Amino acid sequence: MGLHHHDSEASCFGQAVSRLLRARHPYHTAKKVAGELGCTVKAAENLLAGHLSAKSITRLVRAYGPWFLIDAGAAVAGKTLEQVIAEESGRASREREEWERRERELTNVAAVVRSRLSFHSGDGSRAI
């Protein structure tokens, strides 16, 4: 069986997770990780070898929170967690500005429609 593109990505992510766990527990890593994740030492050793399963990812999120995996993903992207957060904050800010611009445009269109309807109704009593 050949190496697929997604296999190498998973392996890279698994290695990033392993590095974070080893940094968190430099001594007796597998034993400490097993205790925190509620799994066997063998399962923790497998995780530390960079092998991730859906079950191990769930355990990681439960034990360390979602930011742990986001931090691992940032490492795979060659960024720090702070850089990822800053980039996401900038993206959200730009998106907010775009929605505010669209809101202003729609408010202006609504005002034009109201004025035309008011003009055509003659008495100005027609509302939208």
N, C-alpha and C positions, 0 to 999 in steps of 0.2 A: 504494500500500500504506500503510495507516494505522499509526500508532505504537501498538504493543502495550505493555501494562503491563511485561512482562518486558524489552522493548527498553530502556525508560527505566532500569530497574534495572541492566541490563548496562552501559549507558552511564555511569551513576553510578559503578558499580564500576570500570569502565575508567578513568574520570577520576581516581578515587582512586589507582589503580595508577600512572597517569601522574604525578600529583603526588608520589607517593613516589619514583618514579624521577628526577624532576626535582630533588627535594630531595637525592637521593643523588649526582647528577651535575649540578650547576648549569651546567657548561660542556661543550660538545661532547657533549651528552646522548645523542643518537641513536648516535653513533659508539661511545661508551663502553658503552652498553646493548647494542648489537649485538655488541661484543667479549665481554661477559660472558655473553650469552645464546647466542652462537654462531649468530647469524642475520645477514641482510643489514641494511645501514643503512636501506633502504626498509622492511623488516619492523619494525625498531625505531621508525621514524618513525610507522608505522601504529599500533603499540602506544602510543606517546606521544600519539597522537591519541585514545586511549581505546578503540580497537578490540581486543577480546580474542578469541582463538580458543582452541580446546582445545590446539593446539600451543604457542601463546604462553604459556598458563597453565602447561603442563608445563615449558616452558623457565624460566619465572619461579621455579617451585618448585625445579627443579634448581639454578638459579644462586643463589637467595637463601634457600631453605628455605621450609617451609610458613608460618612466622610472618609472612613478608612479605605473603602473601595475607590472613592473619588480621588483620594490621595495617590493610590496605586495607579489609577488611570492617568493622572497628571504626570507621574513619573514615566509612564510608557510614552507619553506625548513629549517628553523632554522638558517639562515645565514643573514649576513648584505649584503647590496648592494655592498659594497666594496669587500667582500669575493667572491660574485658571479662574479664580474668583474675580479678579480684576477684569479679565476679559469678558466674563459672563455679565458682570455688572455694567460694563461699557455697552455690551450688546443690548441688555435690557433697557438701558437709558436711551439708546438710539431708537429702540422699538417704541418706547413710551413717547418720545418726541414725534415719531411718525404718526402714532395714533392721535396725539394731540393736534397735529397738523390736519389730519383727516377730519377730526371733530370740528375744527374751525371751518373747514371747507363745507362740511355738511350743515353747520349752523348758518353759514352764509346762504347756501342753497335754500334752506328752509325759510329764511327771511325773505328771499326773493319770491318764493312760491306763495308765502303768506301775503306779500304786498300785491302780487298779481291777482290772487283770489279776492282780496279785499277790493281791489280796483274794479274787477269784473262784477262783483256782487252789488256794487253801487252804494250800499249803505255801510259797508265796512263791518257788518255784523257777523260775517261768515268766519268761522275759526277752523283751524286744523287741529 
